[in-house]
Amino acid sequence: MMKGHFDSILELHTREIIPHVYTMKSHKAIQMPLFRIRLANKFHMGFFFELLSAGLFGGKLIDSVTELPEDSPYDIKPDVESVDKIIESKCIVNGSHLNLYDDQIGKYKVYQTMKPDKQISFAIWRHSLRATGVHRGSIAELLMAITERLQAGIVLPLSIMTKLWENDTKISRKYGEPWCCVSVKSPVINNFIFNPWAMVERLHLNPEDYRITRYISPQNFIVDKISVKQFPLIIIEDRYPAKWIE
């Protein structure tokens, strides 16, 4: 099992999550120009963790939500969607911040009003593999290396992500154009796995509105032909997704 930054909480993660599927296959051929190594590596890592998210939690990888009117400015492109949930997948090296883009959060808030009972969550995958952008081996070698150093999964609902996006200077930093995002500090993200209830209270949210479950990822879990070693996983869910948007 992976050892590292999150060793201290491993003993809390004894319940193995039952994945939607144990072997998640890719049915999509990806080709990127060889000279754009940094972009290609980022793209492949992102797609890999979208597959991992779908394998664990169920749902399909899709390009856009088609139920919105054609003239709506609130079109969104979730990474994974099923009947009852949407998952955005974020792969971030430990120590780095998490960028929440104004446009994306705003669109999901509108979509939540349209689908008040749907769970909209962000799956944050923490790893310790640095310099992925300049990796010059094969994509398979890169993905095997990153799964070896996958440290934790943190799944947060849209209500919490929105609070993080609201830019408390102790939690995040606001960037204007051209980035138009809020950068959430690394320790803040990590604290959701070390002390999740304290983080809910720190954001001035009602703990009774949330369900928090600790898991260990499954054994024999394979994503795109790569065996994923076990890692701690925490899932925070809105008990009442429609409540916070009222």
Beta strands, then each sheet from edge to edge (+ up, - down):
strand 1: 23-24
strand 2: 60-61
strand 3: 80-81
strand 4: 85-93
strand 5: 98-101
strand 6: 119-127
strand 7: 150-157
strand 8: 172-175
strand 9: 181-184
strand 10: 210-216
strand 11: 221-223
strand 12: 226-228
strand 13: 232-238
sheet 1: 1+ 11+ 12-
sheet 2: 2+ 3- 4+ 6+ 7- 13- 10+
sheet 3: 5+ 9- 8+
end
